[in-house]
């Protein structure tokens, strides 16, 4: 496969999810033929309404735990973007099987289906959570892994390891992306979502998990997708691992100030949970992005810009708060 992502046949798993649907929209601009897979457990069909009108996009409702079905679908394609995942860190201890099944086993299934059908290229949506609680900031890609602190991070790291093993054994090529928290249109869970949802119900009170001093880095989904395209187009190693983030971070308290100013509210804050919000929630996430920057990519939006845009999007779109099927 040439690395130019134009006129390709592409599989996107998790195509109806937050990042996956934004990726699909971007790839369709370049005459790619895309097969999108999603079981719609957390993804929303509304997110791919536009893509479904494009003759180059085909949607298949598919559970990636069904390896037999995957073997029939992942055939004669140039590259697989594997973005399907259970991505909510906080519920890991309450449903320990879910991260294993939805993040690790489904990654194995995708790789097996690729191997059987001689598909050699995979792009994987990983996470900055694989670094656990590092002592070096900003944290580089070659940082030694500490003890894992979340089921989500552990399951994603296992997925990364499987991909690297398949690259070694079966001559695959991979691009692995470790994200900070992503914001933007179609954002469906996380700190900002929870805060805006609370404030829409009661603008005078806001419950905050943790002490508010947690430091977070955010990246807008449009910048995230463009970084992925740049890396896949320019990086040619057998295994290509990139951090994606910005050269800044913000405290939870300061992010609340941006959200409240955007909504023109002044709630009383109630903190609980000590220095972190929940088990596995790292109190400081800040990734070194020199590697992706060396390829010519730069984020266009600041963290505050991303927070404002996402807050306005969430406040405008009432349907995002409806219970997902």
N, C-alpha and C positions, 0 to 999 in steps of 0.2 A: 504493500500500500504506500503510495506517495502521501506525504503528510499534509498535502493541501486538502482541506476539508470542503471540497466542492464536488458536486456530481457523484457523491458516494452513496452506497446503500448502508444505512445505519440502524442499529437497534438502540433504543433508549429505554432502559427499565426505570420504573418510577416516573413515567412520562407525565402523569397527572399530579405530581407533587409540586412543591414550591420551586425548587431549583430545576428539577427535570422539565417542567412545562416551560420555564423561561429558556432553557437550553434548546428545547424543540423549536420554539418560535425563532430563535436565532439561526439554527441550522437550516431551517426551511428557506431562509433568505438566499441561500447559495445553491439552490437546485438539488439539494440532497433528497434522496428517497428514504423516508424514515418509517420504521415500524415501532410504535410505542407500546410498551407493556406496562400494565398496572392492575393490581387487584382491587383498587379503589377503597382499600381499608382506611387509608388516611389521605390519599390523593383525591382530588375533586374533578369530576368530569367537566365542570364549568371552566377549569383552567385550560382545557384543550379545545374549547369551543372554536376558537379561531383556527387552530391547526386542523381540525376536522373538516374545515371548508377547503383545505388545500389538497389537491389531487395527489400530491407527493407524500401525504401522511396517511398511515393506516393504524388504527387502534385495535389492540387485542387485549381483552380483559383476561388476565393470566395470573395465577398464583405461582410465584417462582419456586415454591416448594414442590411443584409438580415437574419433576425432571423429565418425565416422559414427554410432556407437552413442550417443554423448552427445547428438547432435542429436535423437534419438528419445526420450531420457529426460528431458532438461531442458525440459519443456513444461508450460504451464499451472500454473506454480508461482509463489508470491509472492516467495520469496527463496531464494538459494543460499548456504549456509555452506560455503565452500571451504577445508577443513582437510586435505586429502590432500597429503602431501609426503614427501620424503626429508629427514629431520631430523637425521641424525648428522653433525656437522661434521667429525669427525676423519678420515673416510675420503674426503673430497673430492679431495685430490691423487692418490689411487690410482684413482679412477673419475670423472674430470672430466665425463663425459657425463651422469652420473646426476642431479646437481643441475639441470643444464640441462633434461633431459627431464622429471624428476618434479616440479620446482618451477616452471620457467618455461614450458615448452611446454604442460604440462597446464593451467596457468592460462590461457594463450591459448586452448586448446581449450574450456575451460569458458566463457570470455567469448564465443567465437564461437557456441557452442551457445545461449547466452543471447540474443545479438543476433538470431540467426535466428528464435528463438521468442518474441521480444519480452518476455523476462524482464529486469527492470530493477534488481533489488536483489542485491548481493553482499556477503558478509562474508568477509574474508580473514585467514587465520592467517599473520602475518608473524613477525618476530623482532627482538629487540634487537641481533642480530648485524649488522643493516644499518648500524649506527653505526660499525662497524669498531673502531678504538681511539681514541675521542674524548678530548678534553682537558678537557671540561666535565662535572662530576658534581654532582648527578644530571643526566643528559643529557635535555634536553627534545625534544619532537617536531619542533621547528623548527630543530634543530641542523644546521649545514651538514655534508653527508656528506664524510667523509675518504676516503682510499684504502681500498678493500675488502680485507679480510684473509682472507676465507674464500669458497670456492665457494658454500657454503650461503647466506651473507649476500648475495653478489652475485646469486644466482639469485632470492632472495626480493625484493630491491630491484627487479630487473627485472620481477617479477610485480606489485609495487606500481605501477610506472610504467605497465605495460600497463593495469591497472585504471583508473588516473587518466585515461589516454588514451581508454578506452572511455566513461568518465563524461562526458568533454568532447564526444566525437563522437556518442554515441548516447543521451545523457540517462540514463545509469545513475546509481544512487546506491550509494555504497560505504562500508563500515566496515572499516578496516584496523587490526589490532592487532599491536603490537610487544611480544612477551613477553620477560620474563626466563626463566630455567629454571623449568619447571613440575614440581611434585611432587604425589604423592598416589596414590590407588588406580589401578591399571593402568599405573603408570609402568614403562617398559620399557627405557630407556637413559639414560646420562649418569653423572656422577660418583657419585652416591649408589648407583645400581644396581650400578656396577662395584665400589664399596667393599664393599657388603653381600655381593655374590656372592663376592668374594675371601675375606671373613671367614668365610663359611659353609663354605668349603673348608679354610681354615687360619686359625684365630683368633689365631695367634701372629705372623703376618707380614702387612704390607699395603704393596703397591707403589703409589706415588703419582706420577703424571706431573706435572712441574712442581716448584717448590720449596715448595709448600704455602701460599705467601703470596698466591696469586691470591684476589681478592675477588669473591664471587658474591652475587647476589640471587636468591632463590627465591620462588615464589608457589604456594600450594596450588591444585590444579585446581578445587576447589569455588569458591574465591574468583575464580579466573580466569573460569569459566563465568558466574558472577553478574555480573561486571564487563562481560562481552560483552553480556549481556541488557540491562543498564542502559543501555549506550551505544547499542545499536541502538534501544532504546525511546525514548531522549531526544534523541539527536543527529540533526539534520536537514539538515546541509550536503550538498552534492553529493559531496564527499570528506571523510570523517571519520576522522582518524588518532589513535590512542590508544596511549600506552605503558601496559603492565600490569605491575605489580610491587608492591613494598612500600617503605616509607620506611626500610629497613634493608638491610644487607648483612652477609656473614660471610666469613671467610677459609676456605680449604679445610682448613687445620689445625684450625680451630675446629669446622668441620662434622664432621670426623673424630672429634673428641672427643665430640660429641653422639651420633654413630652408635655409637661404641664403648661409651659409657655405657649407651645403650639396649639394646645386645646383651650388656652385662656382659663385655666382653673388653678386653684390654690388649696389642695387637700392637706389635711393633717396626716403625717406619715406614722405608721405603726410598724416597728421592726420586730422580727422574731427569728430565732434559729442560730444566733451566734454569728461567727465570721463568715459562714457560708449559708446558702439557701437550702440545700438538700444534700444528701449523700451523693458524692460524685461531682458536685458542683465546684469547680476550681475557683478559688478566690482571685486568681490572677491569670489571665490569658493574654499573651502578647507574643506573636510569632515573627521571626526574622524572615523578611520577604526579599532579601538580596538576590536569591537565586532566580525567582520569577522576574524580578525587575531587570536582571541582566539580559533578558530576552527582549527588552523594550517595552514591557507592560508597566503602566502606572494607573492606580485607581483615580477616577475622575471626581468621585464624591467623598467628602470628609465624613467622619462618623456623625457629626451633628447634622449634616445634610441628609444622611441616610436615615437618621432618627426622625427628623422632621417629615421627610417624604413618606416614611412608613406609617407614622402616626396619622398623617392626613389620609392615607389610603385606608387604614383600618377604620378610622372614624367615618369615612364616606361610605364604605361598603358594609352595610348591615349584615348581608348574607354570610360573611366570613365567620360570624359567631354562631350560626346555626349548627346544630349537632350533626356531625358528619356520620354517614352510614358506614 
